[in-house]
Amino acid sequence: VIGGGDWSADRLIAGARALAGLAAIDPASESQDRNRPINSLATILCGRVRNTSASLAQRVGAVDVVCEVAPDVGWSLIVALLPDQHGFVMPPAGPRVQDWRPNTSAVTMAEWVEFIHELAIRAVTMASGLPDRLGTLAEKLSTLPLTDRKLVISRLVEQTSNGTLDAEKRLLLWESLDRLVAKHQRFSTASWALPPDLLGQIRDIAADLEPQGDPQRFGYLFDWHPDLPDVGVDDYDRYELRVQELRAEAIRTVLTSAAPLDQLERLARRVPVPGQLGWSLAEYSAVSLRELMSWFEAGDTALNEVAAGLARRLLGIGGELW
């Protein structure tokens, strides 16, 4: 166990190094239990309250050490330390021998902003070429100071235009940004929603990334409750109608393309809830079950669920199975 004394200024780096090593081999790193190595690091190095007597430079140095020892842990730590609308932090256990506690837990706004900036600089570097990380940074935009927002936007634009991302990575980043835009437009009055100008920049980046000829771009529609940017959050009837319209349009586009069943298979492997795609195929009489019989034995869960969803819905509406 890392004792309270390890969070004194002169022992912070050693404690951070030890916890980084533990976090890298923690079998329950995703656990909600607060008593995990990564959570201990995030608590001690938290920037908005002072939980160690270490200076700003020493805390940033500790973050760098974690990134050096275990880069993936370092990324998770930086994300945890960046501002969050709903974040909170519990104070660590106090010292039992040497009293290293700071005189106050308060942090000046200037120090907090500088700490965020140091984290943002490292985050954009660590996210380069990795669409999941770039998407995570985009989700953090609403809580970042203006300077750091510009830093993240600049990196997104750069990654979109410099050829760094291959087709699969561009699709992944487009999905992340497109869903982010849809969510913030749908809940535009929420306190956490991105301001219109910033949302517009994300929308433009997403538009440049959208894979127009790839059926996988329709995958998000076949989820339980996909976010739609042009429908009010409380307009349930219009929402359901719009979901049906978009799904029908997507299916028509896929099945009128070259090699339609191949394209449908690519879409099936992308959708969050494959059964929803099967259900929709039955609703629009888009394809017969006979054409998808091989999907039952494909050894692919997504294809199995699409075919099963189609069969169940055809039975429910009295459609022809064959």
N, C-alpha and C positions, 0 to 999 in steps of 0.2 A: 504494500500500500504506500502511495506517495503521501508523506506527512505534510502537515500544515507548514512546517518550516521551509519546504521547498519553494514556497511562493514569496520568500524574501527576495529583494532585488538581486542579491549576489548569487542566489541559487535558482533563479527563474529559468535560465537557459538549460541547466541540467535537468530540472523537473520537466520542462517542455520536451526535451529530447527523450526522456524515459517514457513519458505518456504517449508520445508519437509512436514509439516502438510498440507499446502495448495496444494502441488503437489500430495499428496495422495488422495485428493478429487477433483482434477481438472478434470472436465468433458471433457476437450479438451486437455488432456495431449499429444495426438498424433498430435496436430495441428502444422502446419509449422510456425505459428505465433511465432516470437522470444520472445514475451512478455508473457511467461509462467513461472510458478515457477521453473520448472526443468531447463529451459534455463537460468534463472537468477542465479541459483546455479552453473551451469556449467561455466557461464561467470566469476563470482566472484572467484571461486575456481580454475580456469584455471591454469595449471602448467607452460605453456610455456611463459606466460606474467604475470606481476604482476598487478593485479587489486584490491588488498587490501594491507593494511600495515601489515597484519598478517604474522607471520613467517611460514616456511614450516610446523613445528610441529603443529601450530594452524590450518592451512588449512587441514592437515591430520585429526586432531581432529574434525574439522567441518564435514568432510566426514563420520567419524565414528558416529557422532551424527545423521546425516541423515539416515544412515543404521540402527541405533537403533530406530529412530522414525518411519520410513517407509522403511522396508527392500527392497521392490520392487523399490521404488524410489531411494534408495541407490544404487541398482544394475544399474539402468539406468544412474545414475549420474557417477558412476565409468566408465561405457562404454563410456560415453560422454567425460570424462576427459582423457581417454587413447589416445595415439597419433593416428592421422588419416591422411591419405595421402591428403585428400581434405578438412580438417577441417579449420575453421577460427573462430575468436572470435571478437565480437564488444565490445568496452570498455563500462563499465556501466556508468550511470549518475554520475556526480561528486557531492561532498558534498555541501550542501547549508548553513550549519551553521559551524560545526567543520571540519577543513581541515585535513582529515585522509589520504589523498592520499600519496602513497610512493614517494620517491624522484625520482625514475626511474621505468619504467615498465619492464626493462630488467631483465632477469633471467639467472643465470649462468648455463652452461651445467650440471655441477655437481648437482646443485639443481634440475634441470628438471629431470635428470636420477633418482635421489633419490625419487622424487615424484612419478614417474612412477612405481618404484619398490614397494613403499608402496601401490599403487593402485593394482598392480598385485598380491601381497600377499593376499589382501582382495578379489580380483576377483576370484582366483582359489578356495578359501574357499567357497564363495557364489555360485559357479557354480557346486560344487560337487553333483553328482546324478541328475543333470538337463541337459539333452542333448542339449536343445536350448541354454542355457548359455555356455556350453562347446563349442558348435559350434561357437558362437559369439567370444569367446576367440581365437579359431583357426583362425578365419578371421582376427583378430588383429595381428597375429604373425609377419607379414612382417614389422610392424611399431614398434615393441618392441625391446629394447636392448637385447643383447645376453643372459644375466643372466635371464631375464624375459621370453625369449623364452623357455629356458630350464625348467623354472618353469611350464609353461603351458604344454609343451610336457610331462613332468613328471606326471602331473596330468591326462592328457589324457591317458597315458599308464596305470596308476594306476586304473583309472575308467574302463578301458577295461578289465583288468585282475583280479580285486578283487571281481567280482560278485556283485558289487553295483547296476549295471543297469540290469533291467529285459529285456525280449525280445523286448518289444515295445520301450523302451528307447534306447536299442542298435541299433535298426533299425533307430530311429530318428537321433542318433549321426552318424551312418554310412552314412545316406543320406546327412547330412550336410558336413561331411568330404570328402565323395566321390565327391560331387558337387564342393567343394572347390578345390580339386586336379584337377578335369577336367577343371575348369575355369582357373586355374593358368598354367596348361600345354598348354591349347589352346592359351592363351595370354602370353606366356613365355617371349616374348621380351618387354612387358610393364614394365614401371618403378616400378609399384606396385607389380609385380609378385614375388612370393616367390622364394628364391634361391633353386637350385636343391637339395642340401643336406637336407634342411628343408622340402621341398616338399616330398622328399623320406620318411622322418620319418612319415609325415602325411599319406602318401600312405600305409605304413606298418601298421599303427594303423587302418586305414579304412579296410584293408584286413582282419585283425583279427576280425573286427566287422561284416563283410558282412554276412547276413543271407542267406546262399546258397540255402536252401530249401523253402524260402519264396517268393512267386510271387510278393510281394509288392516291392521287390528290383528293379523291372523293371519300377516302376512308373515314374521315372524321364524322361524316353524316350518319354512319351506321353505328352509333353509340346510343346509350340509353337516353341521354338528354344533351345533344350537341348544342353548343352556344351558337346562336345566329345573331349577327350584328345588326340586322335590320328589323328585329322584332322586339317589342317591349317586354320586359321581364314578367309583367303581370298579364299580358295578353295571351292567355293560354290557348284559346281557340285558333287565333291567328298563327301562333307558334306551331301547333300541330299541323295546320294546313301547309305552312311554309316548309316544314320538315318533309312532309309527303311530296310536295312539289319538287324540292331539291333532290330527293332520293330518286324520284321518277326520272328527272332530267339526267341524273348521273347514270342510271341504268341504261337509258336510251343511248347516251353518248358512248358508253362502253360497248354495248351490243351492236352498234352500227359502225364500229371501228373495224379495222383490219384484224383478222384473227380474234374475233370477239370472245370466244371461250378462254383463250389464253389470257386476254386482258382481264376477263372476269376473275380468273384464278389469281392473277396478281393483286387485284383489288381485295379478293376474299382473304388473302394472307395479310392484308394491311389493316382491315377494319378492327376496331376495338371490341365489337360484339358481333361475331360472325352470324349468329342466329338472326340478328336484325336484317342482315343482307338477304338471307334465305327467305325470311318473311316477306320482304319487299319484292323479291323476285316473283313470289306467288301473287302478291297483290296486283302487280302490273302485267301478269301473264307473260313475263319477259323471256322465260326459258322453261323447257319441260324438265321434269324430273329424270326422264330417260337420258337426257343429255348430260346429267350430272351424276349418274349412277356410279361411275368410277370414283367419285369423290367420297363415297361411303367407305371405300377400302383403300383410300389413298395413304393412310398412315400419317395424315396431317390433321391435327385437331381442328384447325380453322376450316378446312374444306369439309370435314365431317359435319361440323356444326352448321355450315351454310346449307348443305344438302338436307340435313335433318330439319332445319328451320323451314325450308321450302316444303318438305313433305308434310310437316305438321300443319302448316298454314293451308296447303291444298286440301287436306282432310277437313280442316275447320270450315272452309268456305265451299266445300263440295266441288272443288276443281278436279280436273282430270289428272290422275297421277302419271299416266303414261301418254 
